[in-house]
Each structure stands twice: as C-alpha cells, then as structure tokens.
Amino acid sequence: MSKWIWVSELPSPSLEIGADRQLGPDWQRIGTVDTSRESELLHEIQRQAGRRGGRTKAISFYVDADETEWVTGILGGSAHSPAPWLAIDAYGNQQSYMVTRRRASFGVSMTRRPPESHPGLIGRTYPLAVRITPEPGRGMFKVIDSDLG
C-alpha cells in the first residue's frame, strides 16, 4: 500500500491538518512510499500503532519521489540545510499523520539497490533514499490527528 510523504524544512512547521485534510502550507508533498516493499517502515508504523512490539531503531527506506524542485535538488546533490522533517499519511485516510521526532536524512547511501518503478505507473518517479532515527525514550514519530473525523 502506498503512503503519501511530505517534507518541511522550517524550524517548527505547523502540525495542523486543514479542512481539505492536507498538511498546511509549511509542508510539501514529495511522493509516496510503498509499505509492501519497505517492510522496516511498515513495522515501525505498526509499532507506533501498538500492533507490534520490539525496540525502535533507525530505519532506511526508499520514497518514490515525484519530480519537484525539492526532489531534483536532492538528486542533483545540493545540500538542504537544515535537514527536513518528514510526515507520512500512515493509515492512508488523511486523518492521521506521523511526523518524525528528528529530522530525516535524504539521499543517504543504502546497502540495497533502489526498487524498480512499476511499468504501469503514469508519470515518472525517482527512488530517493531516506533515513530516520528515533528520539531516545520517545520513539520515531508523533501522531497528528484531524478533528474532522
């Protein structure tokens, strides 16, 4: 299942969900992540929801990034300072978002190869490696819920 991914480089981005169930203007949607392919991220989402036990550790995964100015800058090697916050529509319902407690690292080196894009996809996506680390004693994500139900 694909989950939408957003980034924000602001020091303290707004964590409010608008009436359209999207994150506010402080956030830029950069693509999706396929949790059927990225099992470490899926396990962390399940752990956060209380459906899985175990210890939280740093994880790396690939985002199927859209061709945005921000993504092409990362792929071109330009350093973004500071590193961005990352948000995931973890349940696919646009009512709850998981936001990293620490800033994410993009364009990191990974031991496994990037996945191939599905040939049936419309539009080109770019594999973008991401690494997120937990905050000691507090976990990987904080959950932001919509009041729109």
N, CA, C and O of each residue as an XYZ file, in Angstrom:
596
protein
N       0.840     -1.186      0.000
C       0.000      0.000      0.000
C       0.880      1.244      0.000
O       1.847      1.317      0.759
N       0.565      2.198     -0.822
C       1.339      3.430     -0.917
C       0.840      4.463      0.085
O      -0.361      4.620      0.305
N       1.795      5.159      0.681
C       1.510      6.220      1.652
C       2.137      7.514      1.148
O       3.267      7.501      0.660
N       1.420      8.627      1.258
C       1.958      9.918      0.846
C       3.030     10.380      1.817
O       2.939     10.137      3.020
N       4.059     11.056      1.279
C       5.174     11.581      2.068
C       5.271     13.091      1.860
O       5.178     13.579      0.733
N       5.458     13.821      2.953
C       5.650     15.270      2.925
C       6.955     15.620      3.625
O       7.440     14.858      4.462
N       7.526     16.782      3.282
C       8.698     17.303      3.983
C       8.475     18.772      4.323
O       7.697     19.470      3.672
N       9.183     19.224      5.367
C       9.213     20.639      5.722
C      10.599     20.956      6.260
O      11.133     20.230      7.098
N      11.173     22.044      5.770
C      12.495     22.467      6.232
C      12.420     23.566      7.283
O      13.453     24.027      7.768
N      11.230     23.986      7.634
C      11.081     25.043      8.629
C      11.501     24.544     10.011
O      11.390     23.351     10.293
N      11.979     25.438     10.876
C      12.396     25.009     12.224
C      11.260     24.379     13.032
O      11.467     23.372     13.710
N      10.067     24.965     12.964
C       8.899     24.442     13.688
C       7.687     24.495     12.778
O       6.868     25.405     12.900
N       7.554     23.536     11.863
C       6.417     23.593     10.928
C       5.086     23.391     11.645
O       5.003     22.699     12.660
N       4.055     24.011     11.093
C       2.708     23.846     11.623
C       2.295     22.380     11.513
O       2.548     21.731     10.498
N       1.666     21.871     12.554
C       1.222     20.481     12.553
C      -0.296     20.381     12.507
O      -0.880     19.420     13.008
N      -0.923     21.371     11.909
C      -2.371     21.363     11.785
C      -2.790     20.757     10.454
O      -2.116     20.927      9.438
N      -3.908     20.053     10.477
C      -4.476     19.470      9.270
C      -5.634     20.360      8.845
O      -6.529     20.644      9.641
N      -5.617     20.801      7.587
C      -6.632     21.722      7.094
C      -7.959     21.054      6.821
O      -8.098     19.839      6.957
N      -8.933     21.858      6.435
C     -10.264     21.356      6.123
C     -10.239     20.386      4.946
O     -11.123     19.539      4.811
N      -9.205     20.517      4.085
C      -9.062     19.600      2.946
C      -8.319     18.317      3.342
O      -8.003     17.485      2.491
N      -8.043     18.168      4.649
C      -7.353     17.009      5.228
C      -5.906     16.884      4.769
O      -5.333     15.795      4.805
N      -5.323     17.977      4.345
C      -3.918     18.015      3.958
C      -3.135     18.766      5.021
O      -3.685     19.590      5.751
N      -1.847     18.471      5.098
C      -0.984     19.255      5.973
C      -0.918     20.673      5.435
O      -1.118     20.903      4.243
N      -0.636     21.619      6.317
C      -0.658     23.025      5.944
C       0.422     23.450      4.968
O       1.169     22.616      4.457
N       0.505     24.765      4.704
C       1.425     25.303      3.704
C       2.906     25.150      4.072
O       3.774     25.377      3.229
N       3.201     24.772      5.306
C       4.591     24.546      5.718
C       5.147     23.249      5.140
O       6.349     22.997      5.230
N       4.291     22.431      4.551
C       4.680     21.104      4.085
C       4.577     20.989      2.572
O       3.696     21.588      1.955
N       5.484     20.214      1.978
C       5.484     19.956      0.549
C       5.384     18.454      0.320
O       6.207     17.694      0.830
N       4.390     18.023     -0.437
C       4.258     16.596     -0.756
C       5.287     16.243     -1.819
O       5.358     16.887     -2.866
N       6.096     15.198     -1.540
C       7.184     14.870     -2.468
C       7.013     13.518     -3.150
O       7.758     13.216     -4.083
N       6.066     12.699     -2.722
C       5.886     11.398     -3.359
C       5.196     10.416     -2.438
O       4.466     10.798     -1.523
N       5.444      9.128     -2.700
C       4.830      8.064     -1.915
C       5.883      7.046     -1.500
O       6.992      7.014     -2.033
N       5.506      6.220     -0.539
C       6.326      5.076     -0.167
C       5.419      3.854     -0.202
O       4.287      3.898      0.279
N       5.918      2.778     -0.766
C       5.160      1.530     -0.868
C       5.540      0.657      0.323
O       6.616      0.059      0.342
N       4.654      0.585      1.320
C       4.987     -0.166      2.538
C       4.996     -1.670      2.319
O       5.517     -2.399      3.162
N       4.441     -2.158      1.221
C       4.556     -3.590      0.945
C       5.986     -3.939      0.533
O       6.413     -5.088      0.644
N       6.705     -2.948      0.064
C       8.091     -3.122     -0.359
C       9.078     -2.666      0.716
O      10.211     -3.147      0.757
N       8.667     -1.756      1.573
C       9.526     -1.171      2.609
C       9.083     -1.666      3.981
O       8.415     -0.956      4.732
N       9.473     -2.905      4.290
C       8.973     -3.577      5.490
C       9.438     -2.915      6.786
O       8.697     -2.930      7.768
N      10.632     -2.338      6.824
C      11.093     -1.683      8.056
C      10.160     -0.532      8.433
O       9.812     -0.362      9.602
N       9.762      0.247      7.442
C       8.850      1.358      7.709
C       7.485      0.840      8.133
O       6.889      1.371      9.070
N       6.980     -0.188      7.461
C       5.693     -0.773      7.838
C       5.726     -1.269      9.273
O       4.779     -1.040     10.026
N       6.799     -1.943      9.664
C       6.913     -2.436     11.046
C       6.926     -1.283     12.035
O       6.339     -1.390     13.112
N       7.585     -0.183     11.691
C       7.618      0.971     12.591
C       6.241      1.614     12.713
O       5.861      2.047     13.801
N       5.490      1.684     11.623
C       4.124      2.217     11.671
C       3.258      1.319     12.563
O       2.483      1.819     13.378
N       3.386      0.006     12.412
C       2.633     -0.933     13.242
C       3.056     -0.823     14.710
O       2.206     -0.901     15.597
N       4.327     -0.648     14.976
C       4.827     -0.492     16.347
C       4.224      0.771     16.973
O       3.799      0.764     18.128
N       4.197      1.847     16.194
C       3.639      3.107     16.679
C       2.153      2.956     17.012
O       1.660      3.565     17.961
N       1.441      2.137     16.224
C       0.007      1.922     16.441
C      -0.266      0.909     17.547
O      -1.424      0.661     17.883
N       0.788      0.320     18.119
C       0.616     -0.638     19.201
C       0.305     -2.050     18.735
O      -0.057     -2.898     19.550
N       0.439     -2.321     17.446
C       0.142     -3.658     16.924
C       1.388     -4.525     16.800
O       1.315     -5.663     16.335
N       2.514     -3.996     17.209
C       3.755     -4.746     17.082
C       4.681     -4.310     18.211
O       4.766     -3.125     18.533
N       5.360     -5.260     18.799
C       6.297     -4.942     19.865
C       7.697     -4.770     19.316
O       7.913     -4.762     18.104
N       8.632     -4.633     20.217
C      10.028     -4.528     19.812
C      10.587     -3.153     20.055
O       9.886     -2.229     20.468
N      11.859     -3.044     19.788
C      12.590     -1.822     20.036
C      12.660     -0.985     18.767
O      12.872     -1.513     17.676
N      12.481      0.315     18.918
C      12.588      1.232     17.799
C      14.056      1.482     17.503
O      14.844      1.759     18.408
N      14.419      1.380     16.223
C      15.795      1.646     15.792
C      15.751      2.474     14.523
O      14.693      2.619     13.911
N      16.878      3.012     14.125
C      16.954      3.796     12.893
C      16.561      2.918     11.709
O      16.910      1.739     11.656
N      15.835      3.501     10.768
C      15.425      2.744      9.583
C      15.742      3.545      8.316
O      15.806      4.774      8.335
N      15.933      2.821      7.236
C      16.150      3.426      5.922
C      15.139      2.832      4.954
O      14.783      1.658      5.063
N      14.681      3.637      4.013
C      13.715      3.167      3.026
C      13.776      4.078      1.813
O      14.400      5.139      1.854
N      13.129      3.663      0.738
C      13.062      4.459     -0.488
C      11.683      5.082     -0.655
O      10.657      4.439     -0.434
N      11.686      6.339     -1.046
C      10.467      7.057     -1.411
C      10.405      7.092     -2.935
O      11.417      7.332     -3.594
N       9.226      6.854     -3.493
C       9.002      7.043     -4.926
C       8.686      8.528     -5.103
O       7.532      8.951     -5.040
N       9.752      9.305     -5.326
C       9.637     10.759     -5.313
C       9.174     11.301     -6.655
O       9.603     10.841     -7.713
N       8.287     12.291     -6.587
C       7.819     12.989     -7.777
C       8.888     13.987     -8.220
O       9.808     14.302     -7.465
N       8.754     14.474     -9.438
C       9.723     15.434     -9.957
C       9.341     16.838     -9.495
O       8.684     17.587    -10.217
N       9.762     17.177     -8.289
C       9.554     18.516     -7.750
C      10.913     19.207     -7.680
O      11.951     18.556     -7.795
N      10.904     20.499     -7.496
C      12.165     21.250     -7.385
C      12.974     20.743     -6.198
O      14.196     20.624     -6.286
N      12.307     20.447     -5.099
C      12.999     19.967     -3.902
C      13.664     18.622     -4.179
O      14.826     18.428     -3.822
N      12.955     17.698     -4.805
C      13.490     16.364     -5.099
C      14.653     16.448     -6.079
O      15.686     15.815     -5.864
N      14.501     17.220     -7.150
C      15.590     17.307     -8.118
C      16.822     17.946     -7.498
O      17.943     17.632     -7.897
N      16.638     18.838     -6.528
C      17.781     19.406     -5.805
C      18.523     18.352     -5.008
O      19.754     18.324     -5.010
N      17.787     17.480     -4.322
C      18.403     16.394     -3.549
C      19.116     15.428     -4.496
O      20.262     15.053     -4.251
N      18.452     15.030     -5.563
C      19.044     14.086     -6.511
C      20.262     14.678     -7.211
O      21.174     13.948     -7.599
N      20.279     16.002     -7.372
C      21.406     16.678     -8.001
C      22.571     16.903     -7.057
O      23.618     17.407     -7.464
N      22.392     16.532     -5.796
C      23.481     16.635     -4.838
C      23.530     17.935     -4.053
O      24.468     18.147     -3.285
N      22.547     18.809     -4.223
C      22.585     20.045     -3.448
C      22.144     19.748     -2.015
O      21.139     19.076     -1.781
N      22.905     20.255     -1.083
C      22.619     20.015      0.335
C      21.509     20.944      0.796
O      21.535     22.145      0.530
N      20.550     20.382      1.480
C      19.480     21.188      2.066
C      19.826     21.396      3.526
O      20.121     20.448      4.254
N      19.786     22.631      3.935
C      20.125     22.930      5.316
C      18.990     23.748      5.891
O      18.625     24.759      5.292
N      18.425     23.381      6.988
C      18.684     22.142      7.723
C      17.971     20.957      7.065
O      17.160     21.122      6.153
N      18.294     19.777      7.549
C      17.612     18.570      7.069
C      16.119     18.714      7.358
O      15.747     19.345      8.347
N      15.262     18.146      6.519
C      13.821     18.351      6.682
C      13.164     17.395      7.686
O      13.678     16.320      7.998
N      12.011     17.840      8.170
C      11.107     16.963      8.909
C      10.377     16.129      7.860
O      10.252     16.553      6.711
N       9.901     14.964      8.239
C       9.185     14.089      7.319
C       7.837     13.732      7.936
O       7.754     13.466      9.135
N       6.790     13.724      7.130
C       5.452     13.335      7.584
C       4.903     12.275      6.640
O       5.138     12.323      5.433
N       4.168     11.318      7.201
C       3.589     10.217      6.440
C       2.100     10.118      6.748
O       1.695     10.162      7.910
N       1.292      9.985      5.707
C      -0.126      9.661      5.890
C      -0.176      8.151      6.107
O      -0.524      7.394      5.201
N       0.175      7.725      7.317
C       0.460      6.322      7.606
C      -0.719      5.380      7.402
O      -0.518      4.218      7.049
N      -1.934      5.848      7.613
C      -3.087      4.975      7.508
C      -3.838      5.179      6.198
O      -4.820      4.487      5.929
N      -3.382      6.125      5.382
C      -3.992      6.351      4.084
C      -5.360      6.984      4.144
O      -6.098      6.943      3.159
N      -5.726      7.578      5.287
C      -7.074      8.135      5.430
C      -7.092      9.662      5.506
O      -8.161     10.260      5.636
N      -5.942     10.286      5.428
C      -5.798     11.732      5.545
C      -6.433     12.281      6.824
O      -6.899     13.420      6.855
N      -6.446     11.470      7.867
C      -6.944     11.920      9.164
C      -5.856     11.876     10.227
O      -5.938     12.589     11.227
N      -4.838     11.045     10.018
C      -3.725     10.925     10.958
C      -2.423     10.946     10.184
O      -2.257     10.229      9.197
N      -1.508     11.773     10.642
C      -0.191     11.854     10.034
C       0.857     11.533     11.088
O       0.715     11.912     12.251
N       1.899     10.839     10.684
C       3.013     10.551     11.570
C       4.160     11.468     11.159
O       4.597     11.450     10.009
N       4.642     12.269     12.107
C       5.706     13.238     11.848
C       6.938     12.805     12.638
O       6.845     12.469     13.818
N       8.092     12.817     11.973
C       9.320     12.390     12.644
C       9.645     13.302     13.820
O       9.419     14.511     13.771
N      10.174     12.701     14.869
C      10.611     13.466     16.038
C      11.987     14.092     15.812
O      12.350     15.069     16.468
N      12.736     13.527     14.890
C      14.033     14.068     14.485
C      13.985     14.310     12.986
O      13.196     13.692     12.272
N      14.821     15.198     12.523
C      14.871     15.484     11.088
C      15.380     14.275     10.318
O      16.208     13.513     10.817
N      14.883     14.106      9.108
C      15.231     12.957      8.262
C      16.448     13.278      7.400
O      16.713     14.437      7.082
N      17.176     12.237      7.031
C      18.302     12.369      6.102
C      17.876     11.825      4.750
O      17.388     10.698      4.661
N      18.053     12.610      3.700
C      17.673     12.199      2.346
C      18.914     12.011      1.498
O      19.939     12.651      1.732
N      18.818     11.119      0.501
C      19.936     10.869     -0.389
C      21.048     10.079      0.274
O      22.204     10.149     -0.145
N      20.694      9.317      1.324
C      21.693      8.545      2.066
C      22.115      7.315      1.269
O      21.407      6.864      0.369
N      23.266      6.794      1.614
C      23.754      5.576      0.983
C      23.086      4.373      1.639
O      23.017      4.286      2.865
N      22.596      3.451      0.821
C      21.952      2.249      1.348
C      22.637      1.028      0.764
O      23.212      1.083     -0.323
N      22.570     -0.089      1.505
C      23.212     -1.303      1.050
C      22.415     -2.000     -0.044
O      22.989     -2.724     -0.858
N      21.118     -1.795     -0.077
C      20.319     -2.447     -1.117
C      20.033     -1.474     -2.245
O      20.043     -0.255     -2.072
N      19.780     -2.055     -3.396
C      19.510     -1.260     -4.590
C      18.121     -0.643     -4.529
O      17.223     -1.183     -3.882
N      17.947      0.484     -5.202
C      16.606      1.071     -5.242
C      15.654      0.181     -6.031
O      16.066     -0.481     -6.984
N      14.389      0.162     -5.640
C      13.406     -0.657     -6.361
C      13.127     -0.076     -7.741
O      13.282      1.122     -7.974
N      12.718     -0.943     -8.635
C      12.319     -0.517     -9.976
C      10.892      0.024     -9.907
O      10.049     -0.517     -9.192
N      10.633      1.078    -10.643
C       9.269      1.608    -10.720
C       8.395      0.621    -11.482
O       8.851     -0.044    -12.412
N       7.152      0.537    -11.080
C       6.205     -0.326    -11.776
C       5.988      0.224    -13.179
O       5.741      1.421    -13.329
N       6.073     -0.619    -14.218
C       5.942     -0.116    -15.582
C       4.564      0.464    -15.905
O       4.421      1.204    -16.878
N       3.559      0.141    -15.109
C       2.217      0.645    -15.369
C       1.943      2.004    -14.750
O       0.864      2.563    -14.951
N       2.894      2.548    -13.999
C       2.683      3.850    -13.370
C       2.660      4.953    -14.413
O       3.434      4.946    -15.371
N       1.761      5.893    -14.208
C       1.702      7.064    -15.073
C       2.587      8.123    -14.443
O       2.428      8.449    -13.267
N       3.492      8.648    -15.198
C       4.415      9.642    -14.671
C       5.647      8.982    -14.082
O       5.592      7.865    -13.568
N       6.730      9.679    -14.166
C       8.000      9.133    -13.692
C       8.207      9.477    -12.224
O       7.911     10.591    -11.791
N       8.718      8.513    -11.463
C       9.120      8.762    -10.089
C      10.600      8.435     -9.966
O      11.163      7.724    -10.798
N      11.220      8.960     -8.924
C      12.640      8.774     -8.687
C      12.840      8.120     -7.328
O      12.255      8.569     -6.342
N      13.654      7.064     -7.251
C      13.909      6.453     -5.951
C      14.791      7.376     -5.116
O      15.886      7.747     -5.539
N      14.318      7.738     -3.947
C      15.032      8.652     -3.065
C      15.206      7.974     -1.712
O      14.228      7.685     -1.023
N      16.448      7.725     -1.340
C      16.737      7.041     -0.073
C      16.549      7.995      1.106
O      16.947      9.158      1.054
N      15.929      7.472      2.175
C      15.638      8.253      3.373
C      16.097      7.457      4.597
O      15.975      6.233      4.628
N      16.619      8.150      5.592
C      16.968      7.516      6.866
C      16.368      8.368      7.979
O      16.543      9.586      8.021
N      15.653      7.689      8.882
C      15.107      8.380     10.052
C      15.552      7.650     11.311
O      15.693      6.427     11.325
N      15.768      8.417     12.356
C      16.238      7.850     13.619
C      15.274      8.240     14.737
O      14.677      9.316     14.701
N      15.125      7.367     15.727
C      14.218      7.672     16.835
C      14.836      8.682     17.803
O      16.054      8.852     17.850
N      14.003      9.322     18.546
C      14.446     10.171     19.638
C      14.495      9.281     20.878
O      13.492      8.650     21.211
N      15.625      9.213     21.566
C      15.728      8.297     22.706
C      14.589      8.476     23.717
O      14.307      9.582     24.177
N      13.954      7.366     24.040
C      12.876      7.367     25.015
C      11.535      7.866     24.510
O      10.546      7.815     25.242
N      11.480      8.349     23.271
C      10.223      8.905     22.765
C       9.771      8.285     21.452
O       8.638      8.510     21.027
N      10.628      7.512     20.803
C      10.225      6.839     19.579
C      10.534      7.620     18.319
O      11.211      8.648     18.348
N      10.027      7.112     17.225
C      10.334      7.638     15.895
C       9.401      8.774     15.482
O       9.845      9.760     14.893
N       8.110      8.639     15.789
C       7.101      9.563     15.274
C       6.212     10.130     16.379
O       6.074      9.544     17.453
N       5.622     11.273     16.089
C       4.478     11.750     16.862
C       3.299     11.741     15.906
O       3.463     12.003     14.714
N       2.128     11.444     16.412
C       0.934     11.319     15.574
C       0.105     12.588     15.682
O      -0.179     13.070     16.778
N      -0.278     13.123     14.527
C      -1.120     14.305     14.448
C      -2.461     13.851     13.887
O      -2.519     13.310     12.783
N      -3.541     14.066     14.638
C      -4.872     13.631     14.216
C      -5.721     14.817     13.790
O      -5.598     15.914     14.335
N      -6.575     14.583     12.820
C      -7.520     15.575     12.347
C      -8.741     15.581     13.258
O      -9.141     14.543     13.784
N      -9.330     16.766     13.440
C     -10.579     16.861     14.201
C     -11.782     16.714     13.279
O     -12.928     16.841     13.713
N     -11.509     16.443     11.988
C     -12.594     16.390     11.004
C     -13.309     15.063     10.983
O     -14.414     14.957     10.451
N     -12.668     14.013     11.576
C     -13.248     12.674     11.653
C     -13.706     12.170     10.392
O     -14.215     11.051     10.322
